[in-house]
Structures are given as C-alpha cells and as structure tokens.
Amino acid sequence: MARREDKSKAAFERAKQVLVGGVNSPVRAYGAVGGLPPFIAKASGEKLTDLDGNEYIDYVGTWGPAVLGHAHPKVVEAVCRAVRRGASFGAPTEAETLLAEKIAAALPSCQKVRFTSSGTEAVMTAVRLARGATGRNKIVKFVGGYHGHADALLVRAGSGATTLGTPSSPGVPPAATADTLLAPYNDAHATARLFSEYAADIAAVLVEPVAGNMGVIPPAEGFLRALREQCTRHGALLIFDEVMTGFRVALGGAQELYGVQPDLTTLGKIIGGGLPVGAVAGRAEIMDHLAPVGPVYQAGTLSGNPAAMAAGLATLDLLAQPGFYETLEKTSAALESALRQAAADAGLAERVCFQRVGSMMCCFFTPGPVRNYDDATACDLAAFNAYFHAMLQGGVYLAPSQFEAMFVSAAHTAEDVAATARVAQAAFRAAADAFGKA
Ligand code: KE4
C-alpha cells in the first residue's frame, strides 16, 4: 500500500509560504533527491512518525544527536525538571560546570570548555581563538570538510553545501576566505607543502578526524598523527572538529579512538542530547585567551542554558554506562553486514562501497575506496536517489544526500536491522536499474 503523503504535502506547501524553502536547514528540503520531505509528528527510540501516520526506522538521528534514540525517558524528565525551574537565566549555573567536568573527564585534551548554541558557533570560536592565541591568520581546512556555515569555512565545504552544489557560497567576500587554505582529506603531504609555504602564518589545521560530511571517510593510517606532528613542529594548533564524532565513535571521541590529541576540540550534537548546544574545549593555556580571562571575544545569550545542559548531562550519564559502545558497535556491525549482503544480492557488490566508523556509516554508490572529496563526488547520484526513495517508501529514513552519514542508536534492535535489510533488497535493485541514468 503506497504511503499516504497528503498531510506532509499540505504542510510543506504552507511552510514554503513563510519559511525559505519550507525548512530551516537546506538539506531537509530534499532538493538533491527530489520528492516530498515527510513532516515529522513525533519520535520515540529509533522510530519516527510523520503527519500522515507513516512510521520509519530512523538512521538520521537528527544528524547525530540521537545516539540514545529519540525522547529517552531520562532525558525528557531531566529537561522537564530543568525547564520548570526556568529555561534560561543568562547567569552562571552549576549544570554548566557539571557538563564541562564530564566532557573534561571523557576527553583529557579538554581541560576547559566554552559552551555555545551550535556547532557552527563552536568552530567559529575555535578558529578565532586559534588566531588570537597564535597571532597568526591562516587556517587549513580539507576539501569536503564541513564545519558549519561561518564565512571563513564555507570554502569547498561538504554536507549541505556539497549536496546543493554550492561548496563555496555567494555572499562570502573574498577577504573572508583569503586566509583559508585547502588540502585534500587524507593528504598529509599536501598539508606539509602548505606548512613549508606558509608556516609562519598558519594558526591552525581544522579537521574532521573522521570525515562525516562527504559521506563517511575514515582517516588514512597515520594521517591524524602526521597533522599532529606538523602542527607541533610549526607552532600551529590542531583543531579536531568532533561535533559529529564526539561521544559518537567512542566516549572520548575520535581522539580516543585514534590516540591523537588535538590542541582544541569542537563539540555539539550529542552533548546537547537533541537541544541546541556546541562547545569549544582544550588546554587551559589556550582556552584562557577567551574573554573574560583573555582578550579573544566570544559570547552567547543562551550559551550553557539549563535545558540544554540538563539534556546533555542525562545523555552523557547514559553513554558512560558499561557496555554502551560495545552494544552500539554490535548493532552497527550487524547493520553493515546486512546491507552489504543486500547490495551483493542485487549484484552491486563491486559497484558500491561501504565505509563505517562505529555507529556512523555510509554506502557510497561508487566502487571505492572513498578517501577524499574527489572520490566521494564520483558517486552515481541517480543510483543513490533511487536507493534513497525505495528505502523511504519502505519505511527506512535516511539522510537525503549521498554526502551524509547514517547513524545507529542504542535504540535500534536486531529486528530493525532485519527489517532494514528486507527493504534494502528492493532498494539496491532499484539502484542497480538507475546507475548511469542521472
Ligand atoms: P551546527 O551548526 O549544524 O550545529 O554544526 C555544524 C557542524 C560542524 N561540524 C561538523 C563536523 C558538522 O557535521 C556540523 C553539522 N553537521 C550537519 C550534518 N552533516 C548538520 C545538518 C544540517 O546542516 O542541517
């Protein structure tokens, strides 16, 4: 029976009258994949329900935060309890200290923390802090890396910028990106060349330690270590943008998983348990350059607000439970195996490439391996789109872009994996028919 869509359709038409594109973040509009974005009515655990009553197994997880699943009772209760005492004071509260202490305990490189209200704000702050602390101007980022939409970083960006074909956005004056240097992801020789040319003026290297915004691309062996050594040698700061990987790939993030310590870390998503939070964190002698201790200005009305802190504290408490990441890994590995089998059954074993780090993964519609942006953008988008829509019709909710990650939560079950695999059988067959038909 075809899914009903009339309520989402009406809602989308109405939204487009007053919200640009009917959405508040571009990728949600389904521009790359076409079709109608379901309007979500509610979510619980790993399930979403749209306005028309269609239920989905959710692998977007609100783009990463829902690592527990949606509406976890302990998170809901903590937020309700906090809001009953007042949603925001614009004054210090103990909850901010408690969440910062949990972050510092999980990430030894993070002696001090500054909370913001989004990942974009966190990365923007980290870049300004690195420039202020070093007295240098240039920032190295990687092609296809996405770090939010601050001007200096909207250069060859991934995620929605790549999805919409605007990796470098209009409205960003050349002066804003004049100090942004680019290198291919996983190419430490390229960054070495940048250091040899600009060493005295590189403030920081900004990297997603697992690239999650051009699909999922793990760091090549030695890549992160090489960046660490180059930054140390040249007096630049290494910034790990762990907005997506923080508390996702391990309790201590990618820096624990790969054993490389950055000078600064940006966080978001999971630490807010679904409420608006970001954070920049690092060694005290760097962080203390921030106002009010140091001169590098940064501020925010809702930074560290009680509701978001309560959601983050409840979430991190649950992540710290023994066996949490082992169970997440088991479910994620089972899902990858089931999807690989479904692709093979559709004759696509040699035409798609699965890449996974913990509970974030991606199926690239290209033979692979996918090591950087150029590899990722070689994907067959007609095949991806056919796969995406067949999965959606079958009740499996994926990110509407080849250049995003798929997230598994603690709420996903073996039954969900089996149900997803059944839908994927048809979805990969649809993709097989669509290859080359862009
Ligand atoms: P926000 O400003 O969206 O909270 O965070 C920006 C950001 C920074 N760094 C990394 C590594 C990120 O992945 C993000 C945001 N991720 C995207 C999903 N790929 C957000 C989804 C969206 O833009 O709607």
Residues whose N, C-alpha, C, O or C-beta is under 5 A from the ligand:
A	BS01	KE4	S25 V27 W63 S118 G119 T120 Y146 H147 G148 S159 G160 E208 G212 N213 D241 V243 M244 G268
